[in-house]
Structures are given as C-alpha cells and as structure tokens.
C-alpha cells in the first residue's frame, strides 16, 4: 500500500511524502523546505530513503543537501536539469523508471516550465506527481521552454488515465480559476468547479490533488485543441492550431 502525506510549506507550496507500507521506504517528492520535510516524516514515524526531484527550481530541489545529510537518502533528478541540482545519485528522463519498494513510477518528460522538468506517474496507484508542469486549472509559466515543447508535454499528461490524481506543487487554484473563467466563460462544468474551489479555500482546505478527467474538461491549457477555445484564442491565421492557441493562453495568463 502507498500512502501520500501532503502538507503546506513555504508560502504556497505543497510538500509530499510518498510512503510504501510494505518496504517502509519513504520518498520526498521535491524538497522545498528541508526542515518541514524532516519534521513531517518524524511525525509520521517514517524514514526518508529517497528524493525524487521534478525540476531544478529552489522551491523544489533546494532542500536536497540538508535532507540527504540527515537521512543518507538517494536523490533521483531529471537529466535535463542535473547541472542545477545538488546531491544527485541518479538522473532519469522520459521512459525511465523510479521505484519505491516494489512499486514503479514511470518518468514523463514534461519540459516547458524548465527544459528538464519531469513528472512521476505511478499507474498502480493511479497518481502522478507533476511539479509545476500542470496545476489545477492551470499550468506552469514557460520560463525556459517553447510553446511546442510545453504543448507536447501536456499531451503526454492528457494521455494518462482520466482517473489519475494529479499532485501539483502549489496552491494556485483560486487564481487559476479566475483566468480559466475569463478564457472559457461558457463552460458550465468550469463554473461549478470554480464555485467548489471558492468554498474549499474559504474553509482553508486544499484544492489539490485534482483528478485528470476534471482538468480535461475545465483546464483551458489542456483544451488548446478544443475548437471553441481556438475560435477565441488562436491568433489570426492560426485557426485550428493548438500550439498557437496554447501560446496565446499562456501569454494572456502571464499578464492577467
């Protein structure tokens, strides 16, 4: 059995500890706050044995060295970001496999936010840790990649089973919902989702993880291939162009 322990850290990050009850292994999914990860693991009585990094940003890999110094854990990180990440024991890329106990996590290339960004999909548990590539009703800023690259990355996430629970790294959903309603104002399912998000945040509850099938119906960045969104967002002369539509949506969100 796998258990995901989720907790807030820094200003708006979520920390995740993935624990395998059979082997006793515990994986840190990214390391935004080393002290908080160590406290949370201790509170659960878990021994940290691994770190799986999604990308190089400090609020995702900045705690590697401190956690490794205390626990002796092994660090797995994306090959494309390896020159910017401390303490790596193994680099991985698209199609590689990370393991916790007898469980397999398949590495997915989700470059775009950073060029080397990866996600970890555990099909046996129907979960994916997607870092800053995908958010509830949003996606990461395109700091390093290209629209073509990022859209291809999102296509790989879209291809996962709809029941997959997507564990993203930040509580950005309320802000994302405001833009999504601006981008896709006639989407009835999105309106219901946005109302639910408001209720959850008013109670101080998290809005992640999120189920992929819901994101496929409501997240404008996953729907850049939808003719209705393209009719509004595709630049002139780019009708039916999902990449151009995605780029327009991402640019609009950056300044929203």
C-alpha positions in Angstrom: 0.0 0.0 0.0 1.2 3.5 -0.8 0.3 6.5 1.3 0.7 10.1 0.3 1.2 12.6 3.1 0.5 16.2 1.9 1.4 19.3 3.8 1.8 23.0 3.2 5.2 24.6 3.2 6.9 27.9 2.3 4.3 30.4 1.1 2.2 28.3 -1.2 4.0 25.1 -1.9 2.7 21.6 -1.0 5.1 19.0 0.3 4.6 15.4 -0.4 5.9 12.3 1.3 5.2 9.0 -0.5 5.4 6.0 1.8 5.3 2.3 1.0 3.9 0.5 4.0 5.4 -2.9 2.9 9.0 -1.9 2.4 9.0 1.0 4.8 10.5 3.3 2.2 9.6 7.0 2.1 10.2 9.3 -0.8 10.3 13.1 -0.7 8.6 14.5 -3.8 10.8 17.6 -4.3 12.3 19.4 -1.3 11.1 23.0 -1.0 11.7 23.1 2.8 14.1 20.6 4.3 13.2 21.3 7.9 9.5 20.8 7.3 10.0 17.6 5.4 12.1 16.2 8.2 9.5 17.3 10.8 6.7 15.8 8.9 8.5 12.5 8.3 9.3 12.3 12.0 5.7 13.0 13.0 4.6 10.0 10.8 7.4 7.8 12.1 8.8 7.4 8.6 12.4 7.2 7.5 13.2 9.2 4.3 15.0 6.9 1.9 14.7 8.8 -1.4 14.2 12.2 -3.0 12.5 12.4 -6.4 13.0 15.9 -7.9 10.8 17.2 -10.7 12.9 20.2 -11.7 15.7 22.4 -10.5 14.0 25.5 -9.0 15.0 26.1 -5.4 11.4 25.7 -4.1 11.6 22.1 -5.5 15.2 21.0 -5.0 16.6 23.5 -2.5 16.4 21.1 0.4 18.2 18.1 -1.2 21.5 18.6 0.6 20.1 19.1 4.1 17.7 16.1 3.9 20.4 13.9 2.4 22.9 14.9 5.2 20.4 13.8 7.9 19.0 10.7 6.3 21.6 9.4 3.8 18.8 9.2 1.2 19.3 8.7 -2.5 18.4 11.5 -5.0 16.8 11.0 -8.3 16.5 14.0 -10.6 15.9 14.9 -14.2 18.9 14.7 -16.5 17.9 17.9 -18.3 18.2 19.9 -15.1 21.0 17.9 -13.4 23.6 20.7 -13.6 21.5 22.8 -11.3 20.5 20.3 -8.7 22.5 19.2 -5.6 23.2 15.7 -4.4 22.1 13.7 -7.3 22.7 9.9 -7.3 20.8 9.1 -10.4 19.4 11.0 -13.4 16.3 10.0 -15.3 14.4 11.0 -18.4 11.4 10.1 -20.4 10.5 6.4 -20.1 12.9 5.6 -17.2 11.5 4.0 -14.0 11.9 5.0 -10.4 10.9 2.5 -7.7 9.6 2.6 -4.1 9.6 -0.8 -2.7 8.0 -3.0 -5.4 6.1 -0.1 -6.9 7.1 1.6 -10.2 7.0 5.2 -11.1 7.3 6.0 -14.8 9.2 9.2 -15.7 7.4 11.5 -18.1 9.1 14.4 -19.9 7.0 17.5 -19.1 9.5 20.1 -20.2 8.4 23.7 -20.7 8.4 25.3 -17.3 12.0 24.3 -17.2 13.6 22.4 -20.1 14.3 19.3 -18.0 11.1 19.1 -16.0 9.8 15.6 -15.4 6.7 14.0 -13.7 6.4 10.7 -11.9 3.4 8.5 -12.8 2.6 5.5 -10.6 -0.1 3.7 -12.6 -0.6 1.0 -9.9 -1.7 3.7 -7.5 -3.4 6.0 -10.2 -1.4 9.0 -9.1 1.1 11.4 -10.7 3.4 14.0 -9.2 3.6 16.7 -11.8 5.5 19.5 -10.1 4.9 22.8 -11.8 4.1 21.4 -15.2 0.3 21.2 -14.5 -1.8 22.9 -11.9 -5.5 22.6 -11.0 -7.0 24.8 -13.8 -3.5 26.0 -14.9 0.0 25.1 -16.0 3.4 26.5 -15.1 4.9 29.6 -16.5 7.0 28.9 -19.6 10.4 30.1 -18.1 12.7 28.0 -20.4 10.8 26.0 -22.9 8.8 26.7 -26.1 5.1 26.5 -26.8 5.7 23.5 -29.0 7.6 21.7 -26.2 5.1 22.6 -23.5 2.1 21.6 -25.5 3.7 18.2 -26.3 4.4 17.8 -22.6 0.7 18.5 -21.7 -0.3 16.0 -24.4 1.7 13.3 -22.6 -0.2 14.1 -19.3 -3.5 14.2 -21.1 -2.9 10.6 -22.3 -2.8 9.3 -18.7 -6.0 7.5 -17.4 -8.7 10.0 -16.6 -8.9 8.7 -13.0 -5.3 9.7 -12.3 -4.9 12.0 -9.3 -2.6 14.8 -10.2 -0.4 16.1 -7.3 0.8 19.5 -8.3 3.2 21.6 -6.2 1.4 24.9 -5.4 -2.0 26.2 -4.2 -2.6 28.4 -7.2 -6.1 27.2 -8.0 -8.2 30.2 -7.0 -6.1 32.5 -9.2 -6.1 29.9 -12.0 -9.9 29.7 -11.8 -10.3 33.4 -12.3 -8.3 33.2 -15.5 -10.0 30.0 -16.7 -13.4 31.7 -16.4 -12.1 34.6 -18.4 -10.7 32.2 -21.0 -13.7 29.9 -21.2 -16.7 31.7 -19.8 -19.4 29.4 -21.2 -18.0 26.2 -19.7 -20.7 25.1 -17.2 -18.5 22.4 -15.6 -15.8 25.0 -15.1 -18.3 27.3 -13.4 -19.3 24.5 -10.9 -15.6 23.7 -10.3 -14.7 27.4 -9.6 -17.6 27.6 -7.1 -16.3 24.5 -5.3 -12.8 25.9 -5.2 -14.1 29.1 -3.6 -15.9 27.1 -0.9 -12.8 25.0 -0.2 -10.5 28.0 0.1 -12.9 29.8 2.3 -12.6 26.8 4.7 -8.8 26.7 4.4 -8.9 23.4 2.5 -6.5 22.4 -0.2 -7.7 22.1 -3.8 -5.1 19.6 -4.9 -4.7 16.8 -5.8 -7.1 17.1 -8.8 -8.5 14.4 -11.0 -7.2 14.4 -14.6 -10.6 13.8 -16.1 -11.9 17.0 -14.4 -9.0 19.0 -15.7 -9.5 17.7 -19.2 -13.0 19.2 -19.1 -12.1 22.5 -17.5 -8.5 23.5 -17.7 -8.0 25.8 -20.6 -4.3 24.9 -21.1 -5.3 21.3 -21.6 -8.0 22.3 -24.0 -6.0 24.3 -26.5 -7.0 21.8 -29.1 -10.7 22.5 -28.5 -12.4 24.3 -31.4 -14.4 26.6 -29.1 -11.3 27.8 -27.3 -9.4 28.1 -30.6 -12.1 30.2 -32.1 -11.5 32.8 -29.4 -7.8 32.4 -28.7 -6.0 31.2 -31.8 -4.1 34.2 -33.4 -5.3 35.4 -36.8 -4.2 32.9 -39.5 -3.8 30.1 -37.0 -7.2 28.6 -36.9 -7.1 25.0 -35.6 -3.5 25.4 -34.3 -3.3 24.0 -30.8 0.2 25.2 -30.2 -0.6 28.8 -31.2 -3.7 28.7 -29.0 -1.8 27.4 -26.1 0.9 30.1 -26.6 -1.8 32.8 -26.7 -3.4 31.4 -23.5 -0.1 31.2 -21.6 0.8 34.7 -22.7 -2.6 36.1 -21.6 -2.3 34.3 -18.2 1.2 35.9 -17.7 -0.3 39.3 -17.7 -3.8 38.6 -16.3 
